[in-house]
Amino acid sequence: MHGTVLVADDDRTIRTVLTQALTRAGCRVRATSNTTTLWRWIEEGEGDAVISDVMMPDGNGLDLLPAIVRKRPDLPVIVISAQNTVITAIKASEAGAYDYLPKPFDLRELLSKVNKALTRTEPPKPDAESQDTQSGLPLIGGSAAMQEVYRIVARVLNTDLNVLILGESGTGKNLLANALHKLGGRSRRDFITLNAATTSGEEIDRILLGDDHGNGGTVYLDEIGEMSSSCQLKLLGHLQDPIVQARNFRFVSSSSQPLAVLVDEGVFREDLYYRLNVMPINLPPLRERINDVADLTRHFLQSHAVSGLGNKTISPDALDKMRQSMWPGNVRALENFVRQLVVLCPEDEINADFVVAQLAQLPSEKIKPQAGSGQNLSASVGEHIERYFNQHGDSLPPPGLYNRVIREVELPLIALTLSATRGNQIKAAELLGINRNTLRKKIQELDIVVTRGKRMM
C-alpha cells in the first residue's frame, strides 16, 4: 500500500496499533485524537484516506463527514465506531462514508478496506436524499453477528436489490424488513405485507397488478418458504412481467426455513429462489448473540416505561442470570419475559432472585437439563424432536424433517468450530475430521460468516 492515511481516534491504543500496522503495510500515517486537527489536515490537502472514530472529545466524526465530502469529494473516509445500533452504520453511509467498520474490528479486514480506498475501489454509495433514521426499531446489539447485519443493511438500504432475510422465528425478520423500507428511499411509498403461507393467486394479482398500491413501494413476502407451488409459479410470472417491473416494486422476503434446502428437496422453485435471494441477510438467533441480552433488556424496559407499564430498572446480577438462558424463542421471547418482569416485580429494581424465579416458569427452563445431570447429546436432540412433533398436535410436520434436523445440528457444530479456530479452515477441518473442500461447501450451504484472525480492541 502507498499513500498517507489520517487516523482520528481518542483511544491511544487504537491509534498506536493502526499507526504501526499501516506503517508496516507501506503507508505514511498521521494520527490525532480530535476532529479539529483532522479537519485542519484535510483543509491543508493532507491525506489520501481517512480512518475516523465517531465519538471524540471535541466533536462527532459523523458530523464532520458532509463537510469532508464537500471539501474533498475524492477523499475516502472509513468510519469505525463502538456504537451498537444499525443507525450508526446507516448514518455513516448516508453522510458519505467510503465504508463502515464496527469495533471491535478485525485488523486485517480494516487494512484491506484501506487498500481498496487508496486504490479507489469504490463500494456502493447511497442516494443523496437524506432519510429519517430515528425509527425506534429495536435492531440493537454490539455483538459481531449483529454488527455484520448492520453493515449489510447500510450497503443495501438505498439500492433496488431484492433482499432475503433468513432467521429463526422471533429473531426480528419483520422488524428488519420494516427498517429496510422506513430507513430507505422508499419510505414515502407503500409497505405491503403478503403472508406467503396463506396467500392466494388472486391476492398476488391484486397486489402486483391492482390499483390499491402505487408504484415504487416495498412488497414484503413473509415466510416465503411456506408459499404453495401454484403461488410460487404465479409470483415468478409476475416478477418476469414487464408491467410489474415497470411498477418498480422492491421485494423483501423472509423465511425461518433454510430455502436452499427446500430448493434441493424440490419444495421451493429454484428460479424463484434466485430472483428473491439477490442479497441475503442472516439474522442470528439470540443464543449466538447472548451478550446483547443486556442492551435489549434495557431497551424493552424503557419501552414499557413509555407505554405506562411501569418504570423499572434491573440489577447487573439479574442481567447475568438472563444471559444464562438459551432463549429458544429469541428476541420475541425476551421481550415477553421483560414485560412479565415489569408487571409482576413489586420492587422498582428487578433483582437476580426475582429473575431466577421467573425463568424457572418458562417451558424451556423446565425441560433444560441441569448441570451435571449427565444427559448426552442424543437425549437432548431426542427431547427437541419430541417437542417438535408435539407442537403439530395430530398433524404431521412438513416434509424434509431429516435434512432440517441435520442442518440444526450441523450449523452450530461448524460455526462454533470455526469460532474456536478463529476462522482457520484448515484447523477446523482437521478438528471436525472432514475434508477441507467439504468444509468450504458446508460454509457456503449454511451461509456461515467466517471471521478470520484475532479480533482487535
N, C-alpha and C positions, 0 to 999 in steps of 0.2 A: 504494500500500500504506500502511496505517496500523497502528500498534502498536509495542510495544517488543520488540526481538529481543535475546536474550542470546547472545553468541558466546564459546565457550570453546575455545581452541586455543593450544598452546605456541609456535606459529610466528608471530613478529611480522608477517611479510609477509602471511600469510593473514589475520590479524586486521585489518590495515590495509586490505587490498583489500575484505574483506567489510564493514567499517565504512563505507568510502567508498561502495560500491555500494548498500548498504541505506539509507544516509542520503539518497543521490540519489533512491532509489525512494520516499522519504517516511517511512521508519521512524526511530524512535529506537533507538540501539544502545548497549549496554553490553558491553564486551569484557574478557575476562580470560584469563590463561594457565594457570589451575589449577582443579581441581574444588572446592576449599574455598570459594573466592569464589563460584563458580557456585552451589553449594548454599546459601550464605548468602542470595544474592539470591532464590533460589527460595523459601526459608523465609519471607522477608520479603514474598512476594507479588509480586515483580518479574517482568516479562516476560510477553509474550503468545505467544512462541515461542522455542525454543532451537535453536542450531546448536552441536553439541559434537563435538570430536575424541575418539578413543578413548584413545590413549596420551598422558598428560600427566604432568608431573613428580611430582605428589603423588597420582596415582591413575589409575584406568581409567574412562573415561566410560561404558562399558557397565555397570560395576558400580554406578554411580550411578543408572542408569535405573529399576530397580524401585522405588527409594526416591522418585524423582520421580513415578512413576506413582501410588504410594500417597498421596503428599502432595498432588499436584495433578494428578488424572487427566485434566483438560481441557487441560493444557499440552502442546502438540505439540513433540516433540524430533526434530530431524533430525540423524542421525549421519553424520559424514564421517570417512573413515579411509584411510590409506595401506597398511593390511594387505591382503594379496593372496590371500586364500583365501575360498571360499564360506562357511566357518564364521563369519567376521565378519559377513557380511550376515545370516545366519540368526540369530546371537545377538542382533544389533540388533533384528531383527523380533520374536523371541521375548521379549526384555526389555521390549518395549512401545514401541519407537521409532515415530514417525509415518512416517518414511521413512529411507532409507539412500542415501548417495551416496559412491562411492569417489573417492579422489584419484588422479590429477589430475581435477578436476571442471570442467564447463562452467559458467561463472559465471551465464549466463542461465538454464540449467536449474535451478541452485540457487535463484535469485531466484524462478523460477516455483513451486518447491516451497514456498518461504517464503510466497508469496502465497496458495497453496492452504491452507497451515497456518493462516494468520491468518484466513482466511475459513471455516475448519473444513470444508474439502472432504476428508473422511476417506478415505484409502486402505484396502484390506482389512487387517484385523487378524488375527493368528494365534490359534489356540486357546490358552487359558491354560495347558494342560498342558505342562510343561517336557519337552523331549526331549533325549536323549543326542546331542550334536553331535560327539563325539570319534570320528569314523568312520574316520579314517585314509585316506579316499579321496583319490587324487591329483588333485582338482579344484583345480589350482594355477595361479597366474599373475596378474601385476599388469597385464596388457595391458588396454586399453579394451574389446576384444572379450570377454574373459573376465569382466571386471567387470560387463558388461551381462548375461552369463549368470547371475552370482551374484545380481544384483538380481531377475531374473525368478524364479529358484529360491526366493529368500526370500519373494516375494509368493505363489507358488502352493503352497508346501510344505504348508501345513495347510489347503488347500482340497480340494474333491472334483472339481475340474476335470480333465477328461481332457487329457493332455499329449502332444504330438507332438514328438519330438526329431529334428532333421534335421542331418546332418553326414556327411562322407566317412568311409570305412572307417578305423578306427584313431584317430578323434578322441575316443573315450571315451563313446559313447552308452550302452553298457551300464552304465558306472560312474555316469553321471548318473541313469539310471533307478533303480539301486540306492540312490543318495543320496536321491532323492525319496521312496523308501519308508522307508529306515532313519532318516532325519532328520525324518520327518513323523509325523503322528498315527497312522499305520497300522503303525508299526514292530513292534508285537507280533502283527500278523496275518501271513498267508502272503504271500510274494512268489513269484508263479507266472510262470515264463517260458515263452512259447509261440513256437517257431520258425516264423514265418509262412510261410517258404519251403517247409517240409516237412510242415506240419501237415495233418491231415485233418478232415473234418466231424465224425467220431466223437470225435476228441480235443477239439475245441471243445465238443461236447456234454458230454463227461465233465468238463471243467474248469469250465464255467459252470453246469452243472446237477447234477453229481455230488456225492457226499458226501465226496470226498477233501480238499476245502478248505473252510474255514469262511468266514463272511461277513466283509465289510469289508476284504479283502486287496487287493493290487495285482496286476493282470494285465499283464504286460509282453509286448507283441507285437513281437518282434524282426524287423526288416526287413519291415515290413508291406507295402511296395511289391511284394514278391515273392509275396504270397498269391494263390492261384488264384481264379478268378472264382467258382467254386462255394463256396469257403470264405468269400469276401467276403460273398456273399449269406447264408450261414449265420450269420456273425458279426453282420451287420446285423440279422437277425431276432432274435437273442438280445439285442442292445442295446435293442431295442424291446419285449422281453418283460417284463411286469410281474414275473414270477418272478425273472428275473435282476436287474432293477432293485432288487428288494427285498433282494437279497443284497449290495447296496451295494459292488460292486467299483469300484475306480478303474482306468481303463485308461491305461497309458502305452505309447506306440508309438514306434518308431524307424524311420528309413529313410535309407539312403545315396543313394537316388534322389530326385529332385525330384517329390514326389507331385502337385503342381499340374500338372506337365507330363504325368504319367501319366493324370491325370483328363482333360486336354484330348485325349489320344490315345485315350481310351476303354479304357485298360488297367486303371484303378482306378475304382471306383464313386464318383461324386460325393457321393451321400448318406452313404456310409460315411466319406468324407474329412472332411465337416463334423462328423460325430459324434466323430471321433477328434481332429481338429485344433481343439480349443477353445482351447488355449493352446500355441502353437508356441515351441520353444526351438531356436535355431540354434547348433550348436557349430562354432566356426571351425576351419579347418584350421591346422596348425602354422605353415605359411608365412605366415599372416596374423597370427600372434602370436609371431613369431620371438624377440622379447625374453624370452619365457617359457622359452626353452630352458635358461637357466642355473638357474632355480628348479626346473624339472622334473628336470634332471640331478642336482642336489644331493639332491632327494627320492629319486630312484632309487638313488643311491649309498648313502644312509642305509638304504634298504630292503634292499639287497643285503648291507650290513654286518650287519644284524639277522638276515638269513637264513643267514649264515655263509659267504657267497661271498668276503668279504674287505673290510677297512676301507680304502677308498681315498679320496683327495682329488683334486681336479682344478685345474689352474692357470688363471688368468684368460685367458691366451693360448689355451689349449686350448678354453675355452668360446667364445672369439671365433671359432675355426675351426669349431666346431659350429654357431654361428649362421649361418654362410655356406652351409650346406647347405639345400636346399629341403625335405627330409624328406617325400617323397611318401607315405610310409606313416604320417605323422602321429605322434601320441604313442606309439602302439604300436611303431613303428619306432625311435623314440628310446629307448624303454625297452629294447628288444632290443639296441640298439647299446651302451648304457651297461653292460648285463650283459656283453657281449663285452669291453668295455674293462676291467671289473673282473677278469674271468677271465684275460685274456691279458696285461695290463700287468704287467711284472715289478717295477716300482717302486711305492712307496707313493703317490706323486703322479703322476697321469696328465698328461703334458706335451703340448704342441702338436704336436711331431713325431710322437708315437705316434698322436694323434687323426687327423692328416692321413693317415698310412699306413693306418689302419683305414677312414677314409672312402673312400679310393680303392678299397677292396674291395667297397663297396656297388654294386649294379647301377645305381642311379640316378646315382651319381657317375661310373661308367664311360661312360655314354652322354651325360652332360651336356656340351654344347659348351663348350670353353674360351673364356675371354675373348679377343676379337679374332679368333675363328675365322670371323666373318662369316656365321654361319648365320642365315638370316632366320626370321621368324615362321612362314611357310608350311612350311619344312623342319622346324621344331620340332614343329608340330602334326602333320605327316605322321609323324614318329617316334612321337609319342604314340599316334596312331590305329593304327599298325602294331603297337605293343606291345599295345594293347588287343585286337586281333584274335588275336595270338599267345597271349594269356592264355587264350583259349577253345579252343585246340587245333583239333581237327577240327570242333568245333561252331561255330555262329554266335552272336553276342551277341543279347540280347533286342531286339525291335523298338523303333523310336523312336530309333535311333542319331543321326540328323541333329539332332533337337532337343536331345539330350543334349550333343553336341559343341558346338553353337552356344551352349548355355547355359554350358558350361565356359569358353568364351572371353568371352562377354558379361558374366558375373558379375564377374570381376576387372577387366575393362575399365571398367565403370560404377562399381564400388566404388572403384577407385583414382583415377578421375577426380574423383569426389565428395570423396575424401580430399584430393586436390591442391587442390581449390577450397574446402576447409574447409566442405563441405556446401552451398555456394551452388549451387542447382539451375539458376539462370539461366546462370551462368558454365559449369557443367558441360554443359548442353545445347548451348551455343554451341561449346564445345570439342569435343564429340562430333559436332556437326553434325546434331543431331536436334531435333525439336520438343519444347518443354518438357513438354507433355502426354504425349508418348511416353515421355520420361524418367520422369515420375511413374508411369506404368503399369509400366515396367520395374522400378522400385524396389519396387513392390508385388508384382509377379510373382516377383521374385527374392529377396524378403524381405531387402532390404538395409537395415541400420540406418544412418541418416544422423545424423551428429554435426555440429551446426551451430556455427560460430564458433570462435574461437581457444580452445584449452583452457588453463585457468589452472593455475598451480603445477605 
